[in-house]
Amino acid sequence: MARTRTYKRLEKSFVHSVMLFVGRVFGKTAAFFNTVFKFCDRKLTIMIVPHSQGRVINFRTNIFSLGAAFLFFIGVLVSFFYFNRRTTGSVREAVRLQEENRKTLASLDELRDENNNLLQTAERFQDTLSQALALIGINQSALSKTSNQNSDLASLFNMREVARGSVKETADIRELSNYLENSVQPIEQIGKMLQIQGAMLSDTPNIWPVKGGLGHFSMAFGQALHPITGQWYIHKGLDISTYRSGDPVISTANGQVVTVTYDASFGNYIIIQHKYGYYTRYAHLQSTRVKTGQFVSQGDVIGTIGNSGVSTGAHLHYEVHIGSDVVDPAKYVNIKLKG
């Protein structure tokens, strides 16, 4: 019981102390605000005295109203500078956008000029392609039908009279793209034909038989005086001289070596069989570098110029046969040079 009473007294004493402390805090706070209120409620008289004999203007206010008016003025001033800065920034942004718009318009004009140039180039391309297809005999009916339906350049140019602005340029480019896509097939046909022609050129004798295009005609094909017997005879080949022995001789077309031998008249000679009934003979060689049955490609070295057999000097005797007929090799050495 004694201990319980002690706790009760301590509890009452603590609560009493807390209440006194809170009361003092609230009392001082109330006194502070009361002092502030009295200070702000102090009356002030503001007088405006003109330099002339005019009437003196005065009005009464208090510190609170004066402070509120001052804060209001400061707020208005800060708002003015803030919005003025925002307005200045907006003006600058508008100027920047106008400049960008000007540059964009200039770029658009340039794009339109380039688009017109592209269309003119496409028109020339169409004419050139049509002429090329006609020359090589490719059927243009399918291309013309597709062009008339989808992407004919005539309709492309007519559209330019209808469309306007950027939509016009977009439509032009779309139509041009469609036309070029439809032009791929005939161009591929041209490429295939050129590839076939290239293969045919490689399979038929058509290049200079001495590597690097060296040498000159020393005796043509046809009727000639024999340099040793002095009798007229038919020279069945073409003599090419470089004034020396040892220059490399090349195959003038793809083919298979069918003869590598020596003859008292031709000396060391080689015969190569080619496609389409062509044969070529290379005679009076100093040396041979192929064997019978060997396949050679156009431009491969098969031997060297010499003076073997019946010959008055180092030269290459070159013949071209079509089946059993001997033809003038001069017609088959002027297409291109290789080696």
HELIX and SHEET records of a PDB file:
HELIX    1   1 ALA A    2  CYS A   40  1                                  39    
HELIX    2   2 ILE A   63  ILE A  136  1                                  74    
HELIX    3   3 SER A  141  THR A  146  1                                   6    
HELIX    4   4 SER A  147  SER A  151  3                                   5    
HELIX    5   5 LEU A  153  VAL A  162  1                                  10    
HELIX    6   6 GLY A  165  ASP A  203  1                                  39    
HELIX    7   7 LYS A  211  GLY A  213  5                                   3    
HELIX    8   8 LYS A  275  GLY A  277  5                                   3    
HELIX    9   9 PRO A  329  TYR A  332  5                                   4    
SHEET    1   A 2 LYS A  43  ILE A  48  0                                        
SHEET    2   A 2 ILE A  57  ASN A  62 -1                                        
SHEET    1   B 7 HIS A 216  MET A 219  0                                        
SHEET    2   B 7 LEU A 238  SER A 241 -1                                        
SHEET    3   B 7 LEU A 316  ILE A 322 -1                                        
SHEET    4   B 7 TYR A 278  THR A 288 -1                                        
SHEET    5   B 7 GLY A 267  GLN A 273 -1                                        
SHEET    6   B 7 GLY A 255  ASP A 263 -1                                        
SHEET    7   B 7 PHE A 295  VAL A 296 -1                                        
SHEET    1   C 4 HIS A 216  MET A 219  0                                        
SHEET    2   C 4 LEU A 238  SER A 241 -1                                        
SHEET    3   C 4 LEU A 316  ILE A 322 -1                                        
SHEET    4   C 4 ASP A 325  VAL A 327 -1                                        
SHEET    1   D 6 HIS A 216  MET A 219  0                                        
SHEET    2   D 6 LEU A 238  SER A 241 -1                                        
SHEET    3   D 6 LEU A 316  ILE A 322 -1                                        
SHEET    4   D 6 TYR A 278  THR A 288 -1                                        
SHEET    5   D 6 VAL A 301  ILE A 305 -1                                        
SHEET    6   D 6 PRO A 248  ILE A 250 -1                                        
SHEET    1   E 2 GLY A 222  LEU A 225  0                                        
SHEET    2   E 2 TRP A 232  HIS A 235 -1                                        
END                                                                             
